[in-house]
Amino acid sequence: MDAFYASVAQLDNPELRGNPVAVGGSSERGVVSAASYEARKFGVRSAMSSVVAKKLCPELIFVPSNFKRYTEISNQIRAVFFQYTDMVEPLSLDEAYLDVTQNKKGNPSATLLASEIRKKIKDKTGLTASAGISINKFLAKVASDINKPNGQKTIPPEEVIEFLEQLDIKKFYGVGKVTVQKMYKLGIFTGADLKQKSIEFLIQHFGKSGRYYHQVVRGIHTGEVKPSRIRKSLAAERTFSKNITSEIFMLDRLAQIAEEVERRLKKNKVSGKTVTLKIKYSDFSLQTRSKTVKYFINDKNLILEIVKELLFQEKIKNSVRLLGISLSNLNTDKKKILKAEDSLTKEEIAVQLKFEF
């Protein structure tokens, strides 16, 4: 979808249409979650400080997020997808992969199907979507950004290599900002430059990712569209209006976050074994601390007990602006077989955990 959160706000409030809009808080500690295309012209981007965004675009209008509404529209969009194929892999509320090799319309042209799907989404929701069409997920993802907003791009098999060789390295999916700068220093600016580097060279400089870069620049990506995408983790976090320096105050905030994590876990009917504490300091440095236990848990009190241990694991090095808790190693993995002891009562698990501590 095109600028999904901001576009939903403009859809629901006609007065916002045509104006620069940012979803997020406008306070000094606020962060932009999404920006409309009108705001992006001024350089406003997601994850940007609201203060910086306001300086770039003084006329910027801030609106609060509305995930209930985003989910409602996302479900409408997915219903459209399933009219064409059951091979749908959602990436987020506003993005998905579709495999239309075999489709319910019997149409051999993925390009025509994408155009038809985009029109149906517009008719159903009033919002525009963009699409990328090609021979694998990597290329389709890259192509989806080429003609945004409200456009599509097809990369047919015979044009794949030429397209990748001419592509700016910063447009390669999976190459982040830090890696882009590293590649620039190594003289890698385009796909053609990347293709000249040996797999040994790429692994030496980029570790395991080197093999991925070596393959995708040659149009090789074997990942299949997975209709039942398994959730790997579930989290909640809070950014504070003022930095926190005391662990006692942090525990109070963490108790609230643990309660939200519990709510989300129970809503999704999942439990997990690995608890991670996320700490972002006032200098924006990030630290994570994790602990894995023997039992699947989803109770806020049990989660908080583990978080307390992680918090006091080492001294806080600076004042804190954000705290987060996530639970991973979830029981959604079909390969995991729940043993009898995994279904103990939370009181029994609490005793076991305290014994471990």
Beta strands, then each sheet from edge to edge (+ up, - down):
strand 1: 21-24
strand 2: 32-35
strand 3: 61-63
strand 4: 88-92
strand 5: 95-98
strand 6: 131-133
strand 7: 152-154
strand 8: 233-244
strand 9: 272-281
strand 10: 286-297
strand 11: 320-330
sheet 1: 2+ 1- 3-
sheet 2: 4+ 5-
sheet 3: 6+ 7+
sheet 4: 8+ 11- 9+ 10-
end
